[in-house]
Amino acid sequence: MADTIVHRGPDDDGFLDLPQLGLANRRLSIVGLADGKQPIANEDQSIWCVFNGEFFEYPEVKQRLEAKGHRFRTSTDTELIPHLWEEYGEGLVDHLEGQFAFCVYDTRRNVAFLARDRFGICPLYWTVRRHDGTTYLLFASEIRALLASGMVPAEPDLRGINHVFTFFAVPGPTTCFRGVNLLPPGHCLRVKVGTNPGDAVEERTYWELDFPDRGHEEDPPEQEAVAEYERYFVRSVERRLRADVPVVAYLSGGVDSSVVVAVASKVLGRPIPTFTVAVRSKGFDESPEAALVARHVGTKSVVADYADAEVRDTYPALIAAAEFPVVDTSAAALLRLAGSVRRHGYKVALTGEGSDEFLAGYPWFKTHRALSALEVVPGVRVGNLLRSALLRVTGQPRFPMHLLREAQDYVGGHNGWLDVYGMMSLSKLRFYNDDLRRDLVQQTPYAELGLNREKMLRWHPFHRSILLGARIMLAGHLLASKGDRVAMWESVELRPPFLDEDLVAYTNRLHPRWKLRRFRDKYILRKMAEKWIPRSIARRPKKMFRAPLDSFHLTGPDRPKWIDQVLSPESLRKTGYFDVEAVQRYRAAVPNMWRTLKKTSIEMGLAAVTATQLWHHLFISGDLADLPAQVPSSKFQVPSSERGSLATAR
């Protein structure tokens, strides 16, 4: 299991073999280089842990614990876990800030406790299996490690595939693998080892996003609000520069990454090294803006080129890294960018993720605000009528409006995210085969997200949309297929300063006008950024970081043969997910279509079909294309005499 995720920790490994528990760790050495080998125990070795991530307030928490009499033997932040467990038990998560997935095992109580960070930066997958009369809990940072156990067959879960065709993402707890769960952000597992399997595993929420009740939001004077936001942000960057190795930063030329670079350079007292990806396609390249910021800060950015050929050539590695179908073609660019960071000898990078979700940076927030102005008659959803009319005018499939109303009810009313996800959901009607269309189109995946609707209804409607983006897009896509999974594939750890617990808590307390003022997005950030970066960048309109969706479907002799192979009628019939005739028809039609909303919707669907077929080949069957499969061929056998749990992290 550990061997399959060596890319997550090529620097070291460590193992613990107890009668009822096994732990394994792959280490990417960043803090405590000389003495951070895991698993790590307390003084009498009664408590053990494995850990993936970073605790950014390690020195302060360690000092408080030492004042209580705890003795530390290492200089690594991992050692906080066993000592905090001694002090607080399961309440240790309330004393940890940062990005993390960990397991702590108490040998005296025979209890294992697993937790994932509040925003979902670090992944944690788990499953319960019966093998030779014994029940096992297995967990890992990646699904491939579970498959390598020999106890978890690689079988598709259609609910997970339906999430891809609904959300662009797999936010969990459902995954694309049957019986494999993704622990949601802010959740933990308590495992009583050696007891009745039905009572052994208890999952609970230890933290969830919160906002003030509507009418109770903070609305301070502008100078005060901006200064307070800046204070939290600078402190967040300072925390994330803590490391025993050099830290670099991604730079796109947008306000988010640019202000991270500027503040980090000020904190360090020197320009921070930066890395930029240039999507070499008309209308997509932001490298000139990134170069402007680099000159302003005084750094020289390393630029990784990325064009249609790289999209197609890199996609198999992207799907292998993400372990689910990735619709966003630009995610492969982040894989190349992480590779560039590693080739230049670095393994920690700051990023700008999280700003758009918590400060309403996406264009659909503005569209929703405009449509909401029409909702003046109680009980009459004018926006829904306009959406239905738009589908008819643009020649889109007729989506059952009762499903939209169900989704609206689950999330406490309509918001801009539902418009985006509704466009993606049109692909189900176009491309699902008859069986999937019958079984899955009528399902509402929003019901599986575990949203606290009662609490959400007390919030301002704007804040409900903030929550939805954080729960789905941020955790299920940006922090996965554009974050941890692609970066750790190249042995690089990403640190997003916008996802600092204190910073987000302050932002959430503020009235929505500090996030979206009329039609000016990220208002408070842009006001702060004017102090740090060129005004043209601070005020630059949001530009989605993306790559051409039609990269898979261009004609020409240079197209990799795997595309035609996974989309062949034979391969489509083997997987059984999609309507063969529809895929072939739309694939032939797209190159000759005008750039319209309908074409964009079809391209999104074809990208999802291609990614799903490729995922199926890599992880499920291995027989759709001439590409190496990810299906494990483990010879590992669990001895029948063993009783208890197997576990691995990183």
C-alpha positions as CSV (number, residue, x, y, z in Angstrom):
1,M,0.0,0.0,0.0
2,A,2.8,2.4,0.9
3,D,4.7,1.6,-2.3
4,T,1.9,2.8,-4.5
5,I,2.0,6.3,-3.1
6,V,5.8,6.8,-3.0
7,H,5.3,10.0,-5.0
8,R,3.6,11.6,-2.0
9,G,6.7,11.0,0.1
10,P,9.9,10.1,-1.8
11,D,12.2,11.2,1.1
12,D,11.5,8.5,3.7
13,D,9.2,5.8,4.8
14,G,8.1,4.4,8.2
15,F,6.1,1.5,9.5
16,L,4.4,0.3,12.7
17,D,3.2,-3.3,13.0
18,L,1.1,-4.0,16.1
19,P,-1.2,-7.0,16.7
20,Q,-4.4,-5.2,15.7
21,L,-3.1,-2.3,13.7
22,G,-0.6,-1.5,11.0
23,L,0.5,2.0,10.0
24,A,2.6,3.1,7.1
25,N,3.9,6.6,6.1
26,R,5.6,8.1,3.0
27,R,7.4,11.2,4.0
28,L,7.9,14.5,2.1
29,S,10.4,16.1,4.4
30,I,9.6,19.8,5.0
31,V,9.6,20.4,8.8
32,G,12.0,18.6,11.2
33,L,14.2,17.2,8.3
34,A,16.5,15.2,10.6
35,D,14.1,13.7,13.1
36,G,10.6,13.7,11.6
37,K,10.4,10.1,10.6
38,Q,6.9,8.6,11.1
39,P,5.0,6.9,12.8
40,I,5.7,9.1,15.9
41,A,4.7,8.2,19.5
42,N,4.4,9.9,22.8
43,E,7.0,9.4,25.6
44,D,5.9,5.9,26.6
45,Q,4.9,4.8,23.1
46,S,1.3,4.2,24.2
47,I,0.0,6.6,21.5
48,W,1.1,6.5,17.9
49,C,0.3,8.6,14.8
50,V,0.8,9.1,11.1
51,F,0.2,12.5,9.6
52,N,0.0,14.2,6.2
53,G,0.1,18.0,6.0
54,E,1.4,21.0,8.1
55,F,0.4,22.5,11.4
56,F,1.4,26.1,10.9
57,E,1.2,27.1,14.6
58,Y,3.5,24.3,15.7
59,P,6.0,26.4,17.7
60,E,3.2,28.1,19.7
61,V,1.2,24.9,20.4
62,K,4.4,23.0,21.3
63,Q,5.3,25.8,23.8
64,R,1.9,25.6,25.5
65,L,2.1,21.8,25.7
66,E,5.6,21.9,27.2
67,A,4.3,24.3,29.8
68,K,1.9,21.6,30.8
69,G,4.7,19.1,31.3
70,H,4.9,17.3,27.9
71,R,8.3,16.4,26.7
72,F,9.1,16.5,22.9
73,R,11.8,14.4,21.4
74,T,11.8,15.8,17.8
75,S,11.6,19.2,15.9
76,T,8.7,18.1,13.7
77,D,5.1,19.3,13.9
78,T,3.8,15.7,13.7
79,E,4.7,15.2,17.4
80,L,1.9,17.6,18.4
81,I,-0.7,14.9,17.7
82,P,0.2,12.3,20.4
83,H,0.7,15.0,23.0
84,L,-2.6,16.8,22.1
85,W,-4.4,13.4,22.3
86,E,-3.0,12.9,25.8
87,E,-4.2,16.3,26.8
88,Y,-7.6,16.6,25.0
89,G,-8.5,13.2,23.5
90,E,-10.8,13.6,20.5
91,G,-10.9,17.4,21.2
92,L,-7.4,17.7,19.9
93,V,-8.8,18.8,16.5
94,D,-10.0,22.0,18.2
95,H,-6.3,22.9,18.9
96,L,-5.0,22.2,15.4
97,E,-4.9,24.7,12.6
98,G,-3.5,24.1,9.1
99,Q,-3.9,21.4,6.5
100,F,-4.0,17.8,7.6
101,A,-5.1,14.2,7.5
102,F,-4.0,12.0,10.3
103,C,-4.5,8.9,12.3
104,V,-3.7,8.6,16.0
105,Y,-3.9,5.3,17.8
106,D,-4.3,4.9,21.6
107,T,-3.0,1.4,22.5
108,R,-4.5,1.6,26.0
109,R,-8.0,2.4,24.9
110,N,-7.6,0.4,21.6
111,V,-9.1,3.4,19.7
112,A,-8.0,4.9,16.4
113,F,-9.0,8.4,15.6
114,L,-8.8,9.9,12.1
115,A,-9.5,13.5,11.0
116,R,-9.3,15.7,7.9
117,D,-8.7,19.5,7.9
118,R,-11.5,22.0,7.8
119,F,-11.4,22.9,4.1
120,G,-10.3,19.6,2.6
121,I,-6.8,20.5,1.5
122,C,-5.4,17.0,2.4
123,P,-7.3,13.9,1.2
124,L,-8.4,11.0,3.3
125,Y,-10.1,7.9,1.9
126,W,-11.4,4.9,3.9
127,T,-13.3,1.7,3.5
128,V,-14.4,-1.3,5.7
129,R,-13.9,-4.8,4.3
130,R,-14.4,-8.4,5.3
131,H,-11.5,-10.7,4.6
132,D,-11.3,-14.3,5.7
133,G,-13.7,-13.8,8.6
134,T,-12.2,-10.6,9.8
135,T,-13.4,-7.0,9.4
136,Y,-10.7,-4.5,8.4
137,L,-10.8,-0.7,8.3
138,L,-8.3,0.6,5.7
139,F,-7.5,4.2,5.0
140,A,-5.1,6.1,2.8
141,S,-4.3,9.5,1.2
142,E,-5.1,8.0,-2.2
143,I,-7.4,5.3,-3.4
144,R,-4.7,3.4,-5.2
145,A,-3.3,2.4,-1.8
146,L,-6.6,0.9,-0.8
147,L,-6.7,-1.1,-4.1
148,A,-3.2,-2.3,-3.5
149,S,-4.3,-4.0,-0.2
150,G,-5.7,-6.8,-2.2
151,M,-9.0,-6.5,-0.3
152,V,-10.6,-3.6,-2.4
153,P,-11.7,-4.5,-5.9
154,A,-11.6,-1.7,-8.4
155,E,-15.3,-1.3,-9.2
156,P,-17.1,1.8,-10.5
157,D,-19.7,3.6,-8.4
158,L,-22.2,5.2,-10.7
159,R,-23.2,7.8,-8.1
160,G,-19.6,9.1,-8.2
161,I,-19.7,9.4,-12.0
162,N,-23.0,11.2,-11.7
163,H,-21.3,13.7,-9.4
164,V,-18.8,14.4,-12.1
165,F,-21.6,15.1,-14.6
166,T,-23.4,17.3,-12.0
167,F,-20.6,19.2,-10.2
168,F,-17.4,18.9,-12.3
169,A,-16.2,17.5,-9.1
170,V,-16.3,14.6,-6.6
171,P,-16.8,16.4,-3.3
172,G,-17.4,13.2,-1.2
173,P,-18.3,11.2,0.7
174,T,-19.2,9.3,-2.5
175,T,-16.3,8.5,-4.8
176,C,-16.1,6.8,-8.2
177,F,-15.1,3.5,-6.6
178,R,-17.7,1.3,-5.0
179,G,-17.4,1.1,-1.2
180,V,-14.7,3.7,-1.0
181,N,-15.5,6.8,1.0
182,L,-13.9,10.2,1.0
183,L,-13.9,11.7,4.5
184,P,-15.5,15.2,4.0
185,P,-13.7,18.3,5.3
186,G,-14.1,19.0,9.0
187,H,-15.0,15.3,9.7
188,C,-13.4,12.7,11.8
189,L,-13.7,8.9,12.4
190,R,-13.5,7.1,15.7
191,V,-12.6,3.5,15.3
192,K,-12.9,1.0,18.3
193,V,-10.6,-1.7,17.3
194,G,-11.5,-5.3,18.1
195,T,-15.2,-4.7,18.7
196,N,-18.4,-5.6,16.9
197,P,-17.9,-4.3,13.3
198,G,-21.4,-2.8,13.3
199,D,-20.4,-0.5,16.2
200,A,-16.7,0.0,15.5
201,V,-16.7,3.0,13.2
202,E,-18.3,6.3,14.1
203,E,-18.2,9.4,11.8
204,R,-19.0,12.9,13.0
205,T,-18.5,16.5,12.1
206,Y,-16.1,18.4,14.3
207,W,-16.3,21.7,12.4
208,E,-18.4,23.3,9.6
209,L,-18.5,26.6,7.9
210,D,-20.6,29.1,9.6
211,F,-22.1,32.6,8.9
212,P,-24.0,35.1,11.0
213,D,-27.8,35.0,11.0
214,R,-29.1,37.4,8.3
215,G,-29.1,40.9,9.7
216,H,-26.3,40.2,12.2
217,E,-23.3,40.4,9.8
218,E,-20.5,42.8,10.6
219,D,-20.3,46.0,8.5
220,P,-17.4,48.2,9.8
221,P,-16.0,51.4,8.2
222,E,-14.0,50.6,5.1
223,Q,-10.6,51.6,6.4
224,E,-11.1,49.4,9.4
225,A,-12.4,46.4,7.5
226,V,-9.6,46.5,4.9
227,A,-6.9,46.9,7.6
228,E,-8.3,44.0,9.6
229,Y,-8.5,41.8,6.5
230,E,-4.9,42.7,5.7
231,R,-3.8,41.9,9.2
232,Y,-5.3,38.4,9.0
233,F,-3.9,37.8,5.5
234,V,-0.3,38.9,6.2
235,R,-0.4,36.6,9.3
236,S,-1.7,33.7,7.1
237,V,1.2,34.2,4.6
238,E,3.7,34.3,7.5
239,R,2.4,31.0,8.9
240,R,2.6,29.3,5.5
241,L,6.2,30.4,4.9
242,R,7.3,28.3,7.9
243,A,9.4,25.4,6.6
244,D,12.9,24.0,6.9
245,V,13.1,24.0,3.1
246,P,12.7,26.9,0.6
247,V,9.1,28.0,-0.3
248,V,8.1,29.3,-3.7
249,A,4.8,30.6,-5.1
250,Y,2.5,30.1,-8.1
251,L,1.9,33.3,-10.1
252,S,-1.0,33.6,-12.6
253,G,-1.3,37.3,-13.0
254,G,-4.7,37.5,-11.2
255,V,-5.2,39.4,-8.0
256,D,-5.2,36.3,-5.8
257,S,-1.8,34.8,-6.6
258,S,-0.2,38.3,-7.2
259,V,-1.0,39.6,-3.7
260,V,0.2,36.3,-2.2
261,V,3.5,36.8,-4.0
262,A,3.8,40.4,-3.0
263,V,3.1,39.8,0.7
264,A,5.3,36.7,0.8
265,S,8.2,38.7,-0.6
266,K,7.7,41.4,2.0
267,V,7.6,38.9,4.8
268,L,10.7,37.1,3.5
269,G,12.6,40.4,2.9
270,R,13.4,39.2,-0.6
271,P,11.5,38.3,-3.8
272,I,10.0,34.8,-3.5
273,P,10.7,32.5,-6.5
274,T,7.6,32.2,-8.7
275,F,6.3,29.7,-11.2
276,T,3.8,30.6,-14.0
277,V,1.9,28.4,-16.5
278,A,1.3,29.9,-19.9
279,V,-1.7,28.4,-21.7
280,R,-0.6,29.1,-25.3
281,S,-4.0,29.4,-26.8
282,K,-5.7,32.6,-28.0
283,G,-7.6,34.2,-25.1
284,F,-6.2,32.0,-22.4
285,D,-2.6,33.2,-21.9
286,E,-2.1,35.3,-18.7
287,S,1.7,35.2,-18.7
288,P,2.0,38.9,-19.6
289,E,0.1,39.9,-16.5
290,A,2.2,37.5,-14.4
291,A,5.4,39.0,-15.8
292,L,4.1,42.5,-14.8
293,V,3.7,41.4,-11.2
294,A,7.1,39.6,-11.3
295,R,8.8,42.8,-12.3
296,H,6.9,44.8,-9.7
297,V,8.0,42.4,-6.9
298,G,11.5,41.9,-8.3
299,T,11.4,38.2,-9.0
300,K,11.9,36.3,-12.3
301,S,9.2,33.8,-12.9
302,V,9.8,30.3,-14.3
303,V,7.2,29.9,-17.1
304,A,5.9,26.5,-18.1
305,D,4.3,26.5,-21.6
306,Y,1.0,24.6,-22.1
307,A,-0.9,24.2,-25.4
308,D,-3.4,21.8,-27.0
309,A,-0.7,19.1,-27.5
310,E,0.2,19.3,-23.8
311,V,-3.5,19.0,-22.8
312,R,-3.9,15.7,-24.7
313,D,-0.5,14.3,-23.8
314,T,-0.8,15.1,-20.1
315,Y,-4.3,14.0,-19.5
316,P,-3.6,10.3,-18.8
317,A,-1.2,11.4,-16.0
318,L,-3.8,13.8,-14.7
319,I,-6.5,11.2,-14.4
320,A,-4.1,8.8,-12.9
321,A,-3.2,11.4,-10.3
322,A,-6.7,12.5,-9.5
323,E,-8.3,9.0,-9.5
324,F,-11.6,10.4,-10.9
325,P,-12.7,11.9,-14.3
326,V,-11.5,15.5,-14.5
327,V,-13.6,17.7,-16.8
328,D,-11.5,20.9,-16.4
329,T,-8.7,20.6,-19.0
330,S,-6.7,23.3,-17.3
331,A,-6.1,21.0,-14.4
332,A,-3.4,19.2,-16.5
333,A,-1.6,22.5,-16.7
334,L,-1.2,22.5,-12.9
335,L,0.3,19.1,-13.1
336,R,3.0,20.4,-15.5
337,L,3.5,23.4,-13.2
338,A,4.1,21.2,-10.2
339,G,6.5,19.2,-12.3
340,S,8.4,22.4,-13.1
341,V,8.6,23.3,-9.4
342,R,10.0,19.9,-8.6
343,R,12.5,19.9,-11.4
344,H,13.9,23.2,-10.1
345,G,14.6,21.6,-6.7
346,Y,11.6,22.9,-4.7
347,K,8.8,21.0,-2.9
348,V,6.6,23.7,-1.2
349,A,4.5,26.3,-3.1
350,L,2.0,29.0,-2.1
351,T,-1.2,29.2,-4.2
352,G,-4.2,31.5,-4.5
353,E,-7.0,28.9,-4.0
354,G,-9.9,29.9,-1.9
355,S,-10.3,33.6,-2.7
356,D,-12.9,33.1,-5.4
357,E,-15.1,30.8,-3.2
358,F,-15.2,33.0,-0.1
359,L,-15.1,36.4,-1.9
360,A,-17.5,35.7,-4.8
361,G,-14.9,35.9,-7.5
362,Y,-16.8,33.9,-10.2
363,P,-18.9,35.6,-12.9
364,W,-22.0,33.6,-12.0
365,F,-22.3,35.4,-8.7
366,K,-23.0,38.6,-10.7
367,T,-25.4,36.8,-13.1
368,H,-27.4,35.5,-10.2
369,R,-27.5,38.9,-8.6
370,A,-29.0,40.3,-11.9
371,L,-31.6,37.5,-12.1
372,S,-32.5,37.8,-8.4
373,A,-33.6,41.4,-9.1
374,L,-36.5,39.9,-11.1
375,E,-37.8,37.7,-8.2
376,V,-40.3,40.3,-7.0
377,V,-43.5,38.2,-6.9
378,P,-43.6,35.9,-3.8
379,G,-43.8,32.2,-4.9
380,V,-43.1,32.9,-8.5
381,R,-39.6,31.9,-9.5
382,V,-39.1,34.2,-12.5
383,G,-35.5,33.1,-12.8
384,N,-36.5,29.5,-13.4
385,L,-38.9,30.6,-16.2
386,L,-36.0,32.5,-17.8
387,R,-33.7,29.5,-17.5
388,S,-36.3,27.3,-19.1
389,A,-36.7,29.8,-21.9
390,L,-33.0,30.0,-22.4
391,L,-32.7,26.2,-22.9
392,R,-35.4,26.3,-25.6
393,V,-33.9,29.3,-27.4
394,T,-30.4,27.8,-27.5
395,G,-31.5,24.3,-28.5
396,Q,-30.5,22.6,-25.3
397,P,-32.1,19.4,-23.9
398,R,-35.2,20.1,-21.8
399,F,-34.0,19.4,-18.2
400,P,-36.7,18.4,-15.7
401,M,-37.5,21.6,-13.8
402,H,-38.7,19.6,-10.8
403,L,-35.0,18.5,-10.3
404,L,-33.9,22.1,-10.3
405,R,-36.6,22.9,-7.7
406,E,-35.4,20.0,-5.6
407,A,-31.8,21.2,-5.7
408,Q,-32.9,24.7,-4.8
409,D,-34.8,23.3,-1.8
410,Y,-31.7,21.3,-0.6
411,V,-29.4,24.3,-0.7
412,G,-32.0,26.8,0.7
413,G,-32.9,28.5,-2.5
414,H,-31.4,29.3,-5.9
415,N,-27.9,30.6,-6.3
416,G,-25.3,31.1,-9.1
417,W,-23.7,27.7,-8.6
418,L,-26.9,25.9,-9.6
419,D,-26.8,27.7,-12.9
420,V,-23.3,26.4,-13.6
421,Y,-24.1,22.9,-12.4
422,G,-27.3,22.9,-14.4
423,M,-25.3,23.5,-17.6
424,M,-23.1,20.6,-16.8
425,S,-26.1,18.4,-16.0
426,L,-27.3,18.9,-19.5
427,S,-24.6,16.4,-20.5
428,K,-26.5,13.6,-18.7
429,L,-29.4,14.1,-21.1
430,R,-27.1,14.2,-24.2
431,F,-24.7,11.4,-23.4
432,Y,-25.9,8.9,-20.7
433,N,-27.2,5.7,-22.1
434,D,-30.8,4.7,-21.5
435,D,-30.1,2.9,-18.2
436,L,-28.1,5.7,-16.7
437,R,-30.5,8.3,-17.9
438,R,-33.4,6.4,-16.3
439,D,-31.6,5.7,-13.0
440,L,-29.4,8.7,-12.4
441,V,-30.9,11.8,-14.1
442,Q,-33.8,11.6,-11.6
443,Q,-31.5,11.6,-8.6
444,T,-30.5,14.8,-6.8
445,P,-26.8,14.5,-5.8
446,Y,-27.2,17.5,-3.5
447,A,-28.9,15.2,-1.0
448,E,-25.6,13.4,-0.5
449,L,-23.6,16.5,0.5
450,G,-24.8,16.5,4.2
451,L,-25.7,20.2,4.1
452,N,-27.1,21.7,7.3
453,R,-30.2,23.2,5.6
454,E,-31.8,24.4,8.9
455,K,-28.8,26.5,9.7
456,M,-28.4,27.7,6.1
457,L,-31.9,29.1,6.1
458,R,-30.9,31.6,8.8
459,W,-28.1,33.0,6.7
460,H,-28.2,35.7,4.0
461,P,-28.9,33.8,0.7
462,F,-25.5,35.1,-0.6
463,H,-23.7,33.2,2.1
464,R,-25.6,30.0,1.2
465,S,-23.9,30.2,-2.2
466,I,-20.5,30.8,-0.6
467,L,-21.0,27.6,1.4
468,L,-22.0,25.6,-1.7
469,G,-18.9,26.6,-3.7
470,A,-16.6,25.8,-0.7
471,R,-18.3,22.4,-0.2
472,I,-18.3,21.3,-3.8
473,M,-16.0,23.2,-6.1
474,L,-13.3,24.1,-3.7
475,A,-13.0,20.7,-1.8
476,G,-14.1,18.5,-4.7
477,H,-12.2,20.0,-7.6
478,L,-9.8,22.9,-6.9
479,L,-8.1,21.4,-3.9
480,A,-8.1,17.9,-5.5
481,S,-7.5,17.8,-9.3
482,K,-6.0,21.3,-9.3
483,G,-4.4,21.0,-5.8
484,D,-3.1,18.1,-3.7
485,R,-3.5,15.3,-6.2
486,V,-1.6,16.9,-9.1
487,A,1.0,18.6,-6.9
488,M,1.7,15.5,-4.7
489,W,1.9,13.4,-7.9
490,E,5.1,15.5,-8.5
491,S,6.1,15.4,-4.7
492,V,5.1,19.1,-4.1
493,E,3.1,20.4,-1.2
494,L,0.7,23.3,-1.9
495,R,-0.2,25.9,0.8
496,P,-3.1,28.2,0.1
497,P,-3.0,31.3,2.4
498,F,-6.6,32.3,1.6
499,L,-7.7,29.1,3.4
500,D,-6.5,30.2,6.8
501,E,-9.1,29.5,9.5
502,D,-8.9,32.9,11.1
503,L,-9.0,34.7,7.8
504,V,-12.0,32.8,6.6
505,A,-13.8,33.3,9.9
506,Y,-13.3,37.0,9.6
507,T,-14.4,37.1,6.0
508,N,-17.5,35.0,6.8
509,R,-18.6,37.4,9.5
510,L,-18.6,40.4,7.1
511,H,-21.7,41.6,5.3
512,P,-22.0,40.3,1.7
513,R,-21.2,43.8,0.4
514,W,-17.6,43.3,1.4
515,K,-17.4,40.4,-1.1
516,L,-19.6,41.5,-3.9
517,R,-20.4,45.3,-4.0
518,R,-22.9,45.8,-6.7
519,F,-21.0,44.0,-9.5
520,R,-17.5,44.4,-8.1
521,D,-16.3,41.0,-6.9
522,K,-13.7,40.4,-4.2
523,Y,-14.2,44.0,-3.0
524,I,-12.2,43.9,0.2
525,L,-9.3,41.9,-1.2
526,R,-9.0,44.3,-4.2
527,K,-9.0,47.3,-1.9
528,M,-6.2,45.7,0.1
529,A,-4.3,44.6,-3.0
530,E,-4.0,48.2,-4.3
531,K,-1.4,48.7,-1.6
532,W,0.7,45.7,-2.6
533,I,0.5,45.2,-6.4
534,P,0.0,47.3,-9.5
535,R,-3.5,48.8,-9.6
536,S,-4.2,47.3,-13.0
537,I,-3.8,43.9,-11.5
538,A,-5.6,44.7,-8.3
539,R,-8.6,45.8,-10.3
540,R,-8.3,43.3,-13.1
541,P,-11.6,41.5,-13.8
542,K,-11.7,37.8,-12.9
543,K,-10.4,35.7,-15.7
544,M,-11.1,32.0,-15.3
545,F,-7.9,29.9,-15.4
546,R,-8.8,27.4,-18.1
547,A,-7.6,25.7,-21.2
548,P,-9.6,25.0,-24.4
549,L,-12.3,22.4,-23.9
550,D,-12.1,21.2,-27.5
551,S,-8.5,20.0,-27.1
552,F,-9.6,16.4,-27.2
553,H,-11.7,16.6,-30.3
554,L,-9.6,18.5,-32.8
555,T,-8.8,16.7,-36.0
556,G,-5.3,16.2,-37.2
557,P,-2.5,13.7,-37.5
558,D,-0.9,14.6,-34.1
559,R,-3.9,13.6,-32.0
560,P,-2.8,10.8,-29.6
561,K,-4.4,7.5,-30.5
562,W,-5.7,6.9,-27.0
563,I,-8.5,9.5,-27.6
564,D,-9.9,7.6,-30.5
565,Q,-9.4,4.3,-28.6
566,V,-11.4,5.3,-25.5
567,L,-14.1,6.9,-27.6
568,S,-14.5,4.1,-30.1
569,P,-17.9,2.4,-30.3
570,E,-16.3,-0.8,-29.0
571,S,-14.9,1.0,-25.9
572,L,-18.1,2.9,-25.3
573,R,-20.1,-0.3,-25.4
574,K,-17.6,-2.0,-23.0
575,T,-18.0,0.6,-20.3
576,G,-21.8,0.9,-20.9
577,Y,-22.1,4.4,-19.5
578,F,-22.8,6.4,-22.6
579,D,-25.0,6.5,-25.8
580,V,-22.6,5.4,-28.5
581,E,-24.4,7.1,-31.3
582,A,-24.7,10.4,-29.4
583,V,-21.0,10.6,-28.6
584,Q,-20.0,9.9,-32.2
585,R,-22.5,12.4,-33.6
586,Y,-21.6,15.3,-31.3
587,R,-17.9,14.6,-31.6
588,A,-18.2,15.0,-35.4
589,A,-20.3,18.1,-35.1
590,V,-18.3,20.2,-32.6
591,P,-15.5,21.4,-34.9
592,N,-18.0,22.9,-37.3
593,M,-20.2,24.7,-34.6
594,W,-20.1,28.4,-33.9
595,R,-18.9,29.5,-30.4
596,T,-22.2,29.5,-28.6
597,L,-23.6,28.5,-25.2
598,K,-24.8,25.3,-26.8
599,K,-21.3,24.5,-28.1
600,T,-19.7,25.1,-24.8
601,S,-22.2,22.8,-23.1
602,I,-21.5,20.1,-25.6
603,E,-17.7,20.5,-25.3
604,M,-18.0,20.2,-21.5
605,G,-20.0,17.0,-21.9
606,L,-17.5,15.5,-24.4
607,A,-14.7,16.3,-22.1
608,A,-16.5,14.5,-19.3
609,V,-17.2,11.5,-21.5
610,T,-13.6,11.3,-22.6
611,A,-12.3,11.7,-19.0
612,T,-14.7,9.0,-17.7
613,Q,-13.7,6.6,-20.4
614,L,-10.0,7.2,-19.7
615,W,-10.6,6.8,-15.9
616,H,-12.4,3.5,-16.6
617,H,-9.4,2.2,-18.7
618,L,-6.8,3.3,-16.1
619,F,-8.5,2.0,-13.0
620,I,-11.2,-0.5,-13.8
621,S,-10.5,-2.5,-17.0
622,G,-7.2,-1.6,-18.6
623,D,-8.5,-2.8,-22.0
624,L,-9.7,0.4,-23.8
625,A,-6.5,1.9,-25.0
626,D,-2.8,1.4,-25.5
627,L,-1.9,3.1,-22.2
628,P,-0.5,1.5,-19.0
629,A,-3.3,0.9,-16.5
630,Q,-3.3,1.8,-12.8
631,V,-5.1,-1.4,-11.8
632,P,-2.9,-2.9,-9.1
633,S,-1.6,-6.4,-9.4
634,S,-0.8,-6.9,-5.7
635,K,0.3,-10.3,-4.5
636,F,-0.3,-9.2,-0.9
637,Q,-2.4,-11.6,1.2
638,V,-3.7,-10.9,4.7
639,P,-2.7,-13.6,7.1
640,S,-5.8,-15.3,8.4
641,S,-4.4,-15.1,12.0
642,E,-4.5,-11.2,11.9
643,R,-7.3,-9.4,13.6
644,G,-8.0,-5.7,13.4
645,S,-7.2,-2.8,11.2
646,L,-4.8,-1.9,8.4
647,A,-4.0,1.7,7.8
648,T,-1.7,3.8,5.7
649,A,-1.2,7.6,5.3
650,R,0.5,9.7,2.7
